[in-house]
Amino acid sequence: MMPEDEQEQVKLFIYLATPKFNQSKLEADFGSKNSDEVNFVEDLKAYVLSFSRQNLKDRVSKNNGKVSFRLNGQDVELNHGTHFFYDVKD
């Protein structure tokens, strides 16, 4: 089916519903915890990705915009909007 007006356009935006990370901020704040055996920054990203979107949002909203956990024997506190975003639209 052809459009009536060939100048008409459709824009389609696709947002992946997965957290996005500020890599430079993660490296600045947690890169010192990396070692030859463990990439701590990649481990913490994998941990955050294990949460469902709603579970992550719930944890952040209950903790004043932060998510806190203990990983590889280290305390971690990530700030929403600084260290990570819920998705690219966020």
Secondary structure as GFF3:
##gff-version 3
##sequence-region A 1 90
A	DSSP	beta_strand	20	21	.	.	.	ID=ss1
A	DSSP	alpha_helix	23	30	.	.	.	ID=ss2
A	DSSP	three_ten_helix	31	33	.	.	.	ID=ss3
A	DSSP	alpha_helix	40	49	.	.	.	ID=ss4
A	DSSP	alpha_helix	53	62	.	.	.	ID=ss5
A	DSSP	beta_strand	66	71	.	.	.	ID=ss6
A	DSSP	beta_strand	74	79	.	.	.	ID=ss7
A	DSSP	beta_strand	84	85	.	.	.	ID=ss8
###
